[in-house]
């Protein structure tokens, strides 16, 4: 295969970039010149993985088909996982694909390109914690979320018929994912309880363990305080200034003592794939591709964006690994790549603008801060208003790849589906 623009990774940034380039180039040129590669055939907005994990969002209903999105936005899509990169030969290698029985169904393939954008995302950082890889569940992609949801459903059923009637879940990391997952788990538990007889009711005990002095370290302290109040009201135990020293099958060993747990979720840290260090590009200590202020890597003709990129930001600090940063980079690169084709390689640097942060807290509740609005540089919202704002972020992502009309129809269909089938999914 060959394409003028090859984008590896169809996350929040990579998909938006492919869609913008395809639409800018038009139906004929876009489908011929823009190629998006991803390991899965379905796109799911990563900030919603905690809802899939809790069973309050249906992954089958939420997912959008990449081939459908490619047709709508005038680009090509191919299923594949990047296994090698020859930057001098402008050639990347896609790993072979096997069926569940291990039989090779698609052999190793090569893709040549004129310009390459790496948007492969990142995963969790286990910090070398003993037992974490063996006993903790991760939430890095849709498969992880589905796997945890199955384990959670099984644990719910087993606990309802156990003698102790207590299910303990420990979450390592009090960033947005950890906090939102804790709230969503309690909401799923409440919905599950409604279907049980009185003698099958059970308690859900959720503990969040955070090494930093407070939760939501990357967000304003006022937002963190709002979230702490909401978590305390829901009965979530939060342990700050606590280091996880070992992960066991039945709990955590921490600097403040043992934390018993039947299920453990690791939601701490950000680290890119180890394979990134083998592609011939300069990488940082978190395996991210080091870029300049125009998102260019150490190799000509190769850019990196999103969580897999270490890009300089304000005050010399790298741009944070957030969905809004990836979306802004997609807008920037769509123009920059076309300018590069036209010989206008200079251009402006990428500047990240923090639009604020929102954290969902279940029960039609959220907390957050917005920046750059009419009410000042920063103002805070909470409760139902913040929840609506949080939902609007998801809808805006869909609007940019589906258009306003299809997004409105999709939102209405999902609302009706939840009203009929209930929010908690147990399949």
C-alpha positions as CSV (number, residue, x, y, z in Angstrom):
1,X,0.0,0.0,0.0
2,X,1.0,3.6,-0.5
3,X,-0.4,6.9,0.5
4,X,0.8,10.5,0.6
5,X,-0.4,10.9,4.2
6,X,-0.3,7.9,6.5
7,X,-1.7,8.3,10.0
8,X,-1.1,5.5,12.5
9,X,-3.7,5.4,15.3
10,X,-7.3,6.3,15.1
11,X,-7.8,7.8,18.6
12,X,-9.2,11.3,19.4
13,X,-6.4,13.0,17.4
14,X,-5.5,10.6,14.6
15,X,-9.1,10.1,13.5
16,X,-9.8,13.9,13.5
17,X,-6.7,14.5,11.5
18,X,-7.7,11.9,8.9
19,X,-11.2,13.3,8.7
20,X,-10.0,16.9,8.3
21,X,-7.4,16.0,5.6
22,X,-9.9,13.9,3.7
23,X,-12.5,16.6,3.7
24,X,-9.9,19.3,2.7
25,X,-8.6,17.2,-0.2
26,X,-12.0,16.2,-1.4
27,X,-13.7,12.9,-2.2
28,X,-11.4,11.8,-5.0
29,X,-8.0,13.0,-3.7
30,X,-8.8,12.3,-0.1
31,X,-9.5,8.6,-0.6
32,X,-6.4,8.2,-2.7
33,X,-3.9,10.2,-0.6
34,X,-5.0,9.8,3.1
35,X,-4.7,6.4,4.9
36,X,-5.6,5.8,8.5
37,X,-4.2,2.6,10.2
38,X,-5.5,1.2,13.5
39,X,-5.4,-2.1,15.4
40,X,-9.2,-2.3,15.8
41,X,-12.1,-1.8,13.4
42,X,-14.1,0.3,15.8
43,X,-13.5,3.8,17.2
44,X,-14.5,4.6,20.8
45,X,-13.8,7.9,22.4
46,X,-11.2,7.0,25.1
47,X,-12.5,9.2,27.9
48,X,-15.7,7.0,27.9
49,X,-13.8,3.7,28.7
50,X,-14.6,3.9,32.4
51,X,-18.3,3.8,31.6
52,X,-17.8,0.7,29.4
53,X,-15.8,-0.9,32.2
54,X,-18.6,-0.2,34.7
55,X,-21.2,-1.5,32.3
56,X,-23.1,1.8,32.1
57,X,-22.2,2.3,28.5
58,X,-22.7,-0.3,25.7
59,X,-19.5,-0.7,23.7
60,X,-21.3,-2.1,20.7
61,X,-23.7,0.8,20.7
62,X,-21.0,3.4,21.3
63,X,-18.5,2.2,18.8
64,X,-18.3,3.8,15.3
65,X,-16.9,1.8,12.4
66,X,-13.7,3.1,10.9
67,X,-14.7,2.0,7.4
68,X,-18.0,4.0,7.7
69,X,-16.1,7.0,9.0
70,X,-13.6,6.8,6.2
71,X,-16.4,6.8,3.6
72,X,-18.1,9.8,5.3
73,X,-14.8,11.8,5.5
74,X,-13.1,10.8,2.3
75,X,-10.1,8.8,3.5
76,X,-9.0,5.2,3.4
77,X,-8.8,2.9,6.4
78,X,-6.8,-0.3,6.9
79,X,-6.6,-2.6,9.9
80,X,-3.1,-3.2,11.1
81,X,-0.6,-2.8,13.9
82,X,2.7,-1.0,13.2
83,X,5.6,-3.4,13.9
84,X,8.5,-1.7,12.2
85,X,9.5,1.6,10.6
86,X,12.2,2.5,8.1
87,X,12.4,6.3,8.3
88,X,15.0,6.6,5.5
89,X,13.0,4.4,3.1
90,X,9.7,6.0,4.1
91,X,8.2,2.6,4.7
92,X,6.4,1.0,7.7
93,X,5.7,-2.6,8.4
94,X,2.3,-3.9,9.7
95,X,2.4,-7.1,11.8
96,X,0.7,-10.3,10.6
97,X,-2.8,-10.9,11.8
98,X,-4.0,-14.2,13.3
99,X,-7.4,-15.7,14.0
100,X,-8.4,-16.9,17.5
101,X,-6.8,-20.3,16.8
102,X,-3.4,-18.7,16.0
103,X,-3.6,-19.2,12.2
104,X,-2.2,-16.4,10.1
105,X,-5.0,-14.8,8.1
106,X,-3.2,-11.7,6.9
107,X,0.6,-11.8,6.3
108,X,3.0,-9.1,7.2
109,X,2.5,-6.0,5.0
110,X,4.4,-2.9,4.0
111,X,3.1,0.6,3.7
112,X,5.1,3.4,2.0
113,X,4.4,7.0,2.5
114,X,5.4,10.6,1.7
115,X,4.4,12.0,5.2
116,X,3.8,10.0,8.3
117,X,1.9,11.0,11.5
118,X,2.2,8.8,14.6
119,X,-0.8,9.0,16.9
120,X,-0.5,5.7,18.6
121,X,-1.5,6.9,22.1
122,X,-0.1,5.6,25.4
123,X,-0.8,3.3,28.2
124,X,-0.5,3.1,32.0
125,X,2.8,3.4,33.9
126,X,3.2,0.5,36.4
127,X,6.4,2.1,37.8
128,X,7.9,-1.3,38.2
129,X,5.5,-2.2,41.0
130,X,5.8,-5.9,41.9
131,X,2.6,-7.9,41.0
132,X,1.0,-5.0,39.1
133,X,1.2,-6.7,35.7
134,X,-0.1,-10.0,37.0
135,X,-3.0,-8.9,39.3
136,X,-4.1,-5.4,38.3
137,X,-6.6,-4.7,35.4
138,X,-5.8,-1.9,33.0
139,X,-8.1,0.4,31.1
140,X,-6.0,1.3,28.0
141,X,-8.4,0.3,25.3
142,X,-11.9,-1.1,24.5
143,X,-10.8,-4.7,25.0
144,X,-9.5,-3.9,28.5
145,X,-12.8,-2.2,29.4
146,X,-14.9,-5.1,28.1
147,X,-12.7,-7.6,30.0
148,X,-13.1,-5.7,33.2
149,X,-16.9,-5.3,32.7
150,X,-17.2,-9.1,32.4
151,X,-15.2,-9.6,35.5
152,X,-17.3,-7.0,37.3
153,X,-20.5,-8.6,36.3
154,X,-19.3,-12.0,37.5
155,X,-18.1,-10.5,40.8
156,X,-21.5,-8.8,41.3
157,X,-23.3,-12.1,40.9
158,X,-20.9,-14.1,43.1
159,X,-21.1,-11.5,45.9
160,X,-24.9,-11.5,45.8
161,X,-24.8,-15.1,46.8
162,X,-21.8,-15.1,49.0
163,X,-21.8,-15.3,52.8
164,X,-20.0,-12.0,53.4
165,X,-22.0,-9.9,50.8
166,X,-19.2,-7.4,50.4
167,X,-17.3,-6.6,47.1
168,X,-14.1,-4.7,47.5
169,X,-12.5,-2.8,44.5
170,X,-9.2,-0.9,44.7
171,X,-8.3,1.7,42.2
172,X,-4.7,2.8,41.9
173,X,-4.4,6.4,40.7
174,X,-6.7,9.4,41.5
175,X,-6.5,11.1,38.1
176,X,-9.6,11.7,36.0
177,X,-9.9,8.0,35.0
178,X,-9.7,6.7,38.6
179,X,-12.1,9.2,40.0
180,X,-14.7,8.8,37.3
181,X,-14.4,5.0,37.4
182,X,-15.1,5.0,41.2
183,X,-18.2,7.1,40.8
184,X,-19.4,5.0,37.8
185,X,-18.9,1.7,39.7
186,X,-21.1,2.9,42.5
187,X,-23.8,4.0,40.1
188,X,-23.6,0.6,38.4
189,X,-23.9,-1.1,41.8
190,X,-27.0,0.9,42.6
191,X,-28.6,-0.1,39.3
192,X,-27.7,-3.8,39.9
193,X,-29.1,-3.8,43.4
194,X,-32.6,-2.8,42.1
195,X,-32.9,-6.2,40.4
196,X,-32.0,-8.2,43.5
197,X,-34.1,-9.6,46.3
198,X,-33.6,-8.3,49.8
199,X,-31.5,-11.3,50.9
200,X,-29.2,-10.9,48.0
201,X,-28.2,-7.2,48.6
202,X,-24.5,-6.6,49.0
203,X,-22.2,-3.7,49.8
204,X,-19.6,-2.3,47.3
205,X,-16.5,-0.8,48.9
206,X,-14.4,1.3,46.6
207,X,-10.9,2.6,47.6
208,X,-8.8,5.0,45.6
209,X,-5.0,5.0,46.4
210,X,-3.1,8.0,45.2
211,X,0.7,8.7,45.8
212,X,0.3,12.5,45.4
213,X,-1.0,14.8,48.2
214,X,-4.4,15.2,46.6
215,X,-6.6,13.7,43.9
216,X,-6.8,15.2,40.3
217,X,-3.3,16.6,40.5
218,X,-3.4,18.1,37.0
219,X,-6.6,20.0,37.7
220,X,-7.4,23.1,39.8
221,X,-7.6,22.5,43.5
222,X,-11.1,23.7,43.7
223,X,-12.2,21.1,41.2
224,X,-10.3,18.4,43.3
225,X,-12.1,19.6,46.4
226,X,-15.5,19.4,44.7
227,X,-14.7,15.8,43.6
228,X,-13.5,14.8,47.0
229,X,-16.7,16.0,48.5
230,X,-18.7,14.0,46.0
231,X,-16.7,10.9,46.5
232,X,-17.0,11.1,50.3
233,X,-20.8,11.5,49.9
234,X,-20.8,8.3,47.9
235,X,-18.8,6.4,50.4
236,X,-15.6,6.1,48.4
237,X,-12.4,5.8,50.6
238,X,-9.6,8.0,49.3
239,X,-6.0,7.4,50.5
240,X,-3.6,10.2,49.4
241,X,0.1,10.3,50.1
242,X,0.0,6.6,49.8
243,X,2.5,4.5,47.7
244,X,1.6,1.1,46.4
245,X,4.5,-1.2,47.2
246,X,3.1,-4.5,45.9
247,X,-0.1,-5.7,44.2
248,X,-1.4,-9.1,45.3
249,X,-4.3,-11.2,44.0
250,X,-6.3,-10.2,47.1
251,X,-5.3,-6.6,47.6
252,X,-2.6,-4.0,47.8
253,X,0.4,-3.5,50.1
254,X,0.8,0.2,50.6
255,X,2.9,2.6,52.7
256,X,-0.2,3.0,54.9
257,X,-0.9,-0.6,55.3
258,X,-2.8,-3.4,53.5
259,X,-5.8,-2.6,51.3
260,X,-7.9,-5.8,50.7
261,X,-9.6,-6.0,47.3
262,X,-11.4,-8.5,45.1
263,X,-10.8,-6.5,41.9
264,X,-7.9,-4.1,41.3
265,X,-7.7,-1.4,38.6
266,X,-4.5,0.4,37.7
267,X,-5.2,3.9,36.5
268,X,-2.0,5.6,37.4
269,X,0.7,7.2,35.2
270,X,1.1,7.6,31.5
271,X,3.7,5.7,29.5
272,X,3.9,5.0,25.7
273,X,4.6,1.6,24.1
274,X,8.1,0.2,24.6
275,X,8.3,-0.5,20.9
276,X,8.5,3.2,20.2
277,X,12.2,3.1,21.1
278,X,12.9,0.7,18.3
279,X,11.6,2.8,15.4
280,X,14.7,4.9,14.8
281,X,13.2,8.1,16.3
282,X,14.3,10.1,19.3
283,X,12.2,9.1,22.4
284,X,11.9,10.4,25.9
285,X,11.9,8.7,29.3
286,X,8.2,7.7,28.9
287,X,8.9,6.2,25.4
288,X,7.1,9.1,23.7
289,X,8.4,10.5,20.4
290,X,10.2,13.7,21.0
291,X,9.0,16.5,18.8
292,X,9.7,20.2,18.2
293,X,7.1,22.9,18.5
294,X,5.7,22.0,15.1
295,X,5.2,18.4,16.1
296,X,8.0,17.2,13.9
297,X,10.0,14.2,15.1
298,X,13.8,13.6,14.7
299,X,13.2,12.2,11.2
300,X,12.2,14.4,8.2
301,X,8.7,13.7,7.0
302,X,7.5,12.1,10.3
303,X,5.3,13.9,12.8
304,X,3.9,12.7,16.2
305,X,0.8,13.9,18.1
306,X,-1.3,13.1,21.1
307,X,-0.3,10.9,24.0
308,X,2.6,9.3,22.1
309,X,4.3,12.6,21.6
310,X,6.5,14.6,23.9
311,X,5.9,18.1,22.7
312,X,7.3,21.3,24.4
313,X,4.6,23.5,25.9
314,X,4.4,26.5,28.1
315,X,7.1,27.0,30.7
316,X,9.2,24.2,29.1
317,X,6.8,21.5,30.3
318,X,5.5,18.9,27.8
319,X,2.0,19.3,26.6
320,X,-0.3,17.1,28.8
321,X,-1.7,13.8,27.5
322,X,-5.3,15.0,27.1
323,X,-8.0,14.5,24.5
324,X,-8.3,18.3,24.0
325,X,-4.6,18.6,23.2
326,X,-4.9,15.8,20.6
327,X,-7.9,17.5,19.0
328,X,-6.0,20.8,18.8
329,X,-3.0,19.1,17.3
330,X,-5.2,17.5,14.7
331,X,-6.5,20.9,13.6
332,X,-2.9,22.3,13.5
333,X,-1.5,19.4,11.5
334,X,-4.2,19.3,8.9
335,X,-3.0,22.8,7.9
336,X,0.7,22.2,8.5
337,X,0.9,19.0,6.4
338,X,-0.8,20.6,3.4
339,X,1.5,23.6,3.8
340,X,4.5,21.3,3.8
341,X,3.2,19.8,0.5
342,X,3.1,23.3,-1.0
343,X,6.6,24.1,0.1
344,X,5.5,26.3,3.0
345,X,7.4,24.4,5.6
346,X,7.9,27.2,8.0
347,X,4.6,28.4,9.4
348,X,3.5,28.9,13.0
349,X,4.4,26.8,16.0
350,X,1.7,24.7,17.7
351,X,0.3,26.4,20.8
352,X,-1.8,24.4,23.2
353,X,-4.7,26.3,24.8
354,X,-6.2,24.8,27.9
355,X,-9.9,25.0,27.6
356,X,-10.5,23.7,31.1
357,X,-11.3,20.4,32.7
358,X,-14.4,18.4,33.5
359,X,-14.8,15.3,35.7
360,X,-17.9,13.1,35.7
361,X,-19.0,12.0,39.1
362,X,-22.1,9.8,38.3
363,X,-25.7,10.5,39.2
364,X,-26.0,13.4,36.6
365,X,-23.2,15.1,38.5
366,X,-19.8,16.5,37.5
367,X,-17.3,19.2,38.5
368,X,-14.9,21.3,36.5
369,X,-13.4,24.5,35.4
370,X,-13.7,26.3,32.0
371,X,-11.2,28.8,30.6
372,X,-11.4,31.6,28.1
373,X,-15.1,32.2,28.5
374,X,-17.1,35.4,28.9
375,X,-17.1,35.0,32.7
376,X,-13.4,35.4,33.0
377,X,-10.1,33.5,32.5
378,X,-11.4,30.6,34.7
379,X,-14.8,29.9,36.2
380,X,-16.0,26.8,38.0
381,X,-19.1,24.7,37.4
382,X,-20.6,21.7,39.2
383,X,-23.6,19.5,39.4
384,X,-26.0,19.0,36.5
385,X,-24.6,22.0,34.6
386,X,-21.1,20.5,34.6
387,X,-22.6,17.1,33.6
388,X,-24.3,18.6,30.6
389,X,-21.0,20.3,29.7
390,X,-19.2,17.0,30.1
391,X,-21.7,15.3,27.8
392,X,-21.3,18.1,25.2
393,X,-17.6,17.3,24.9
394,X,-18.4,13.7,23.8
395,X,-21.1,15.0,21.4
396,X,-18.7,17.6,19.9
397,X,-16.2,14.9,19.2
398,X,-18.9,13.0,17.3
399,X,-20.0,16.2,15.5
400,X,-16.5,16.7,14.1
401,X,-16.5,13.3,12.5
402,X,-20.2,12.6,11.8
403,X,-21.6,16.1,11.3
404,X,-24.3,17.8,13.4
405,X,-27.4,16.1,11.9
406,X,-26.0,12.5,12.3
407,X,-24.7,13.3,15.8
408,X,-28.1,14.6,16.9
409,X,-29.8,11.4,15.5
410,X,-27.2,9.2,17.2
411,X,-27.7,11.0,20.6
412,X,-31.4,10.7,20.4
413,X,-31.2,7.0,19.5
414,X,-28.9,6.3,22.5
415,X,-31.2,8.2,24.8
416,X,-34.2,6.1,23.7
417,X,-32.2,2.9,23.9
418,X,-31.2,3.6,27.5
419,X,-34.8,4.5,28.4
420,X,-36.0,1.2,27.1
421,X,-33.2,-1.2,28.0
422,X,-31.9,0.5,31.2
423,X,-28.5,2.0,31.7
424,X,-26.7,-0.9,33.2
425,X,-25.5,-3.5,30.6
426,X,-24.9,-7.1,31.8
427,X,-24.3,-8.9,28.5
